[in-house]
């Protein structure tokens, strides 16, 4: 009977080599949270031995599966490949900002320490430089003294080589000593005058400061209208001073140009003659302009006659008035 015969179909092979009839044992069942839907994959790419694919033989995999792209979990199933790495911290709370602040403070402290070290190094170098500079000044004075002594010794050697008499040497010494004394006195006088001038300058500066303070007090006591007018006049004065400075610079430039031209003219006979001709031409043009102005001011002969008659009458009246005054003065005497 057909029911008494065993099926000749081969049984599927499990991981341990034992044939399986249905679903896999619970030992290799995946947890319910990581089960992948079989319908989402084509039949040809399903895992061998799973529900959605054909049963394999002896661990043979399909050629389309890439094991490197499918990481395996602890249960033996492939996990989902993650994408990009998410943010390191989702909540920026007080501790986050305190940590950030501590890191910035640490960086600033390191930088401040570095700058302090550089400042200390610079100060040391500066102090060394100042000491070297003072030492150089001292050595320069010593070198100058030694140069003077060397000059004296050289002069003495010259005197000895030329068989100069001792009297002549003493005469030169006395002459140089007298000259040195005169120059020393002159330097003392100049130093005294300098001190007096400096004292006078300080006194004048103090007076100027006092006058300035007095002027400021007067300005503060002015009415607002006068203060505004004072400020306007002060601004105008500053502008005029600037213009004066500009004009003075132009005048200096023109004077320098004039001196340069005069120097050129002094070395050239032709230019001197040209200058004389220009001066004569200027005089003639001025005389011409004067004659033209006089001709324009003169009218017709009748007008000129009337003008002269009027002038004569005015002169006669003035003479008569002066004669009357003279007569009155004589009578009073």
C-alpha positions in Angstrom: 0.0 0.0 0.0 1.1 3.5 -0.7 0.8 4.6 2.9 3.2 1.8 4.1 6.0 2.8 1.7 8.7 5.4 2.8 9.2 8.5 0.7 12.2 8.3 -1.5 12.7 12.1 -1.5 15.9 13.3 0.3 15.5 15.1 3.6 17.0 18.6 4.0 20.3 18.8 5.9 20.6 20.8 9.1 23.8 22.5 10.4 24.7 19.3 12.3 24.1 17.1 9.2 20.7 15.8 10.5 17.8 16.1 8.1 15.0 18.5 8.9 11.4 18.2 7.8 10.0 21.6 8.5 11.1 24.7 10.3 14.5 24.9 12.0 15.0 24.1 15.6 14.5 26.8 18.2 18.3 26.9 18.8 18.9 28.6 15.5 15.6 30.6 15.3 16.3 34.3 15.1 14.8 36.6 17.6 11.6 38.3 16.5 13.1 41.8 16.6 15.7 41.0 13.8 13.6 38.9 11.5 13.9 40.3 7.9 10.8 40.1 5.7 11.4 37.5 3.0 9.1 39.1 0.5 11.3 42.2 0.3 14.0 40.2 -1.5 13.9 38.3 -4.7 13.7 34.6 -4.5 17.2 34.1 -5.9 18.9 36.2 -3.2 17.3 34.7 -0.1 19.5 32.9 2.4 19.7 29.2 1.9 17.7 27.2 4.5 15.4 30.2 5.3 11.7 30.4 4.9 11.8 32.6 1.8 14.4 30.5 -0.2 15.1 27.1 -1.4 16.9 24.6 0.8 20.7 24.5 0.1 23.0 21.6 0.1 26.0 21.5 2.4 26.6 25.3 3.0 26.7 26.2 -0.7 25.8 30.0 -1.1 24.4 31.8 -4.0 27.0 33.8 -6.1 25.0 37.0 -5.8 25.4 37.3 -2.0 28.3 39.4 -0.7 29.3 38.3 2.7 31.4 41.4 3.3 28.4 43.6 2.9 26.3 41.6 5.4 27.6 41.7 8.9 26.6 38.8 11.2 25.0 39.3 14.6 25.4 37.0 17.6 22.4 34.9 16.6 24.0 34.3 13.1 21.7 36.7 11.2 22.8 39.6 9.2 22.3 43.1 10.8 21.4 46.3 9.1 24.3 48.3 7.8 24.3 51.8 9.4 24.8 54.9 7.4 26.7 58.0 8.6 27.7 58.6 12.2 25.2 60.6 14.1 26.0 63.6 16.4 28.1 62.9 19.4 25.8 64.7 21.8 22.1 65.4 21.4 21.5 67.5 24.6 23.7 70.6 25.1 23.2 70.9 28.9 25.1 72.7 31.6 27.8 70.1 31.9 28.5 70.3 28.2 29.1 74.0 28.3 31.1 73.8 31.5 33.4 71.2 29.8 33.7 73.5 26.7 34.5 76.5 28.9 37.1 74.5 30.8 38.8 73.5 27.6 38.8 77.1 26.3 40.2 78.3 29.7 42.9 75.7 29.5 43.9 76.9 26.0 43.9 80.5 27.1 46.0 79.7 30.1 48.5 77.8 27.9 48.7 80.8 25.5 49.1 83.3 28.4 51.9 81.3 29.9 53.6 81.2 26.5 53.3 84.9 26.1 54.6 85.5 29.6 57.6 83.4 28.8 58.2 85.4 25.6 57.8 88.7 27.6 60.3 87.5 30.2 62.8 86.5 27.5 62.3 89.9 25.8 62.9 91.7 29.0 66.0 89.8 29.7 67.3 90.5 26.2 66.3 94.2 26.6 68.2 94.4 29.9 71.2 92.8 28.4 71.0 95.2 25.5 70.8 98.2 27.8 73.8 97.0 29.8 75.7 96.5 26.5 74.7 99.9 25.4 76.0 101.5 28.6 79.1 99.5 28.3 79.6 100.7 24.8 79.2 104.3 25.8 81.8 103.9 28.5 84.2 102.2 26.2 83.6 105.0 23.6 84.6 107.6 26.2 87.7 105.5 27.1 88.6 105.1 23.5 88.4 108.9 23.0 90.6 109.5 26.0 93.1 106.9 24.7 93.0 108.6 21.3 93.9 111.9 22.9 96.8 110.3 24.8 98.0 108.6 21.6 98.0 112.0 19.8 100.0 113.5 22.7 102.5 110.7 22.5 102.8 110.9 18.8 103.4 114.6 19.0 106.1 114.0 21.7 107.7 111.3 19.5 107.8 113.8 16.6 109.4 116.4 18.8 112.0 113.9 19.9 112.7 112.8 16.3 113.1 116.4 15.2 115.5 117.2 18.1 113.2 119.9 19.4 114.4 121.9 22.4 112.7 121.5 25.8 112.0 125.2 25.9 110.0 125.0 22.6 108.1 122.0 23.9 107.2 123.9 27.1 106.2 126.9 25.1 103.8 124.8 23.0 102.5 123.2 26.2 101.8 126.6 27.8 100.1 127.8 24.6 97.8 124.8 24.4 97.1 125.0 28.1 96.1 128.7 27.8 93.9 127.8 24.8 92.3 124.9 26.8 91.6 127.2 29.7 89.9 129.8 27.5 87.7 127.2 25.9 86.8 125.8 29.3 85.7 129.2 30.5 83.8 129.7 27.3 82.0 126.4 27.8 81.2 127.4 31.4 79.7 130.6 30.2 77.7 128.8 27.5 76.5 126.3 30.1 75.4 129.1 32.5 73.6 130.9 29.7 71.8 127.6 28.7 70.7 127.1 32.3 69.4 130.7 32.4 67.5 130.2 29.1 66.0 127.0 30.3 64.8 128.7 33.5 63.4 131.5 31.5 61.6 129.1 29.2 60.1 127.3 32.1 58.9 130.6 33.6 57.3 131.6 30.3 55.6 128.2 30.0 54.2 128.6 33.4 52.9 132.1 32.5 51.4 130.7 29.4 49.7 127.9 31.3 48.3 130.5 33.8 47.0 132.7 31.0 45.4 129.7 29.4 43.6 128.7 32.6 42.4 132.3 33.0 41.1 132.3 29.4 39.3 129.0 30.0 37.7 130.5 33.1 36.6 133.5 31.2 35.1 131.3 28.5 33.2 129.2 31.0 31.7 132.4 32.5 30.5 133.6 29.1 26.9 133.3 28.1 26.0 130.5 25.7 25.6 132.9 22.8 29.1 134.3 23.3 30.6 130.8 23.8 29.1 129.8 20.4 30.5 133.0 18.8 33.9 132.3 20.4 34.0 128.8 19.1 33.1 130.0 15.6 35.8 132.7 15.8 38.3 130.1 17.0 37.5 127.8 14.2 37.9 130.7 11.7 41.2 131.6 13.3 42.5 128.0 12.9 41.4 128.0 9.2 43.2 131.3 8.6 46.3 130.0 10.3 46.3 127.0 8.1 45.9 129.2 5.0 48.7 131.4 6.3 50.9 128.4 6.7 50.1 127.3 3.1 50.7 130.8 1.7 54.0 131.0 3.7 55.1 127.7 2.1 54.2 129.0 -1.3 56.1 132.3 -0.6 59.2 130.3 0.5 59.0 128.2 -2.6 58.7 131.4 -4.8 61.6 133.0 -3.0 63.8 129.9 -3.6 62.7 130.0 -7.3 63.6 133.7 -7.4 67.0 133.1 -5.9 67.6 130.3 -8.4 66.6 132.5 -11.3 68.7 135.4 -10.1 71.7 133.1 -9.8 71.1 131.9 -13.4 70.7 135.5 -14.6 73.9 136.6 -12.8 75.9 134.0 -14.9 74.3 135.0 -18.2 74.8 138.3 -20.0 72.0 137.6 -22.4 69.5 136.9 -19.6 70.5 140.2 -17.9 69.8 142.2 -21.1 66.5 140.4 -21.4 65.5 141.3 -17.9 66.3 145.0 -18.5 64.2 144.9 -21.7 61.3 143.4 -19.8 61.6 146.0 -17.1 61.6 148.8 -19.7 58.6 147.2 -21.5 56.7 147.1 -18.2 57.4 150.8 -17.5 56.3 151.8 -21.0 53.1 149.7 -20.7 52.3 151.3 -17.3 52.9 154.8 -18.7 50.6 153.9 -21.7 47.8 152.7 -19.4 48.1 155.9 -17.3 47.8 158.1 -20.4 44.8 156.1 -21.6 43.1 156.5 -18.2 43.8 160.3 -18.2 42.5 160.6 -21.7 39.3 158.9 -20.7 38.9 161.0 -17.7 39.2 164.2 -19.8 36.0 165.4 -21.5 35.3 167.8 -24.3 37.0 171.4 -24.3 33.8 173.0 -22.9 33.6 170.4 -20.1 37.2 170.9 -19.3 36.7 174.8 -19.3 33.8 174.4 -16.9 35.8 172.1 -14.7 38.7 174.6 -14.5 36.4 177.5 -13.8 34.8 175.6 -11.0 38.2 174.7 -9.6 39.3 178.4 -9.7 36.1 179.5 -7.9 36.7 176.9 -5.2 40.3 178.0 -4.8 39.3 181.7 -4.6 36.7 181.0 -1.9 39.2 179.0 0.1 41.8 181.9 -0.2 39.2 184.5 0.9 38.3 182.3 3.9 41.9 182.0 4.9 42.4 185.8 4.5 39.5 186.4 6.8 40.8 184.0 9.4 44.2 185.7 9.2 42.7 189.2 9.7 40.7 188.0 12.7 43.9 186.6 14.2 45.8 189.8 13.7 42.9 191.8 15.3 43.0 189.6 18.4 46.6 190.2 18.8 
